[in-house]
Amino acid sequence: MKFFKKTLSNGVTVIMEKRDLPVVALSVSNKFGAAYETSPIKGIAHFVEHLVFTGTKTRTHEDISREIEKKGGILNAFTSNEVTSFWFKMPSEHVFAGLDIISDMLINSQFRPDKFEKEKKVILEEIKMYHDTPQHYVFEKIEQNLYDKPLGEGIIGSEKTIKALDRDFVADYFKKVYMPENYIVTVVGNADFEAICSYFEKNFKKGGKKISQQPIKLKNGESMEKRPGIDQAHFVFAIHAPLPNSEDHTALEVLDAYLANGMSSRLFLKIREEKGLAYAVKSSINAEKNYSYYSIYVGTTKEAVSEVKKIIIEEFNDVRKTMNQKNLQEAKERLIGLRKISSEESSMVMNELLFSELRGNAEDYYTHEEKIKKVTLEDVKRVSQIKSFSTAAIVPD
């Protein structure tokens, strides 16, 4: 593995893992997301992500997608709380064709009024889609119960905030928050690192502006929403977690591998195999740079929600009594093995490097296995001791 990293004179940070396979995954990410928004403009980062696909000075929406796809590539984007990322995956010989597309989107997007209003309607439908999907919507509710406004108001925004956004305001806002000093370029594959650096030096001019996140205010709460027309209860249990790059965060990963991650985990065996209370028992650690929470999702019956909650709390408490050195070693091996498997997929490594750099240093991605190996049984038992939690449930009416 060959790793390269350089910060250019215009402020762009370029990171690359060189691979011999004739494929390149490349992202251009802006260190701006929903955590930078105030309540009245909630959803603007995600809206901008949509709008840059609608056309530039010389390309239509169809041109943008066609020029990537006709070369066998994939083009996509995502918005999170602390970053907005535009990426493609293509055969290596077309890497600069892909860069031309993304650069054009970031530099020359027009935000045409007709396209603006059309995309507003698209996002309003997206909001409805997420609301009408309980398994997705319950995670929006858990974030509302973990964080005060504005972070707790979600990434996509609301019908009220999206309808209120004005084309000129959004276009001006885009110019204020999209600048080279804020960009992280992440490349995984067979490409010329210096040629990519030269491309960004040539095509992106320094902006000189700074943006700030909104304060992140933690809280804990519980909610239950009754809905007609559904048969399953969707339940999420969540706790605030140690921030990334801390030793306790790595210990939490090991705890998760033992407690709730996979079909051999304590909670899967207890809730599904022993009690028969659920089909799906899943966990996730949601973390970027300045926030982190750990959640456990269970799809169950309305009547079993309170029992599932009780089992989860009991299993957290039992970690100190029951987890042993064998369990610790198995959890570590699971984490290390899963990481090796995921490293086959270049776009996954691309995103892992992005978030490692966002948190401080992309090279930390390559030392994570050593951090896992250093976690002790006492470390895991310490982070398993929860003092407060949040829950969210959507249940049949």
Secondary structure, 3 states (H helix, E strand, C coil): CEEEEEECCCCCEEEEEECCCCEEEEEEEECCCHHHCCHHHCCHHHHHHHHCCCEECCCEHHHHHHHHHCCCCEEEEEECCCCEEEEEEEEHHHHHHHHHHHHHHHHHECCCHHHHHHHHHHHHHHHHHHHCCHHHHHHHHHHHHHECCCHHHCCCCCHHHHHHCCHHHHHHHHHHHCCHHHEEEEEEECCCHHHHHHHHHHHCCCCCCCCCCCCCCECCCEEEEEECCCCCEEEEEEEECCCCCCHHHHHHHHHHHHHCCCCCCHHHHHHHHHCCCCCCEEEEEEECCCCEEEEEEEEECHHHHHHHHHHHHHHHHHHHHHCCHHHHHHHHHHHHHHHHHHCCCHHHHHHHHHHHHHHCCCCHHHHHHHHHHHCCHHHHHHHCCCCCCEEEEEEEC
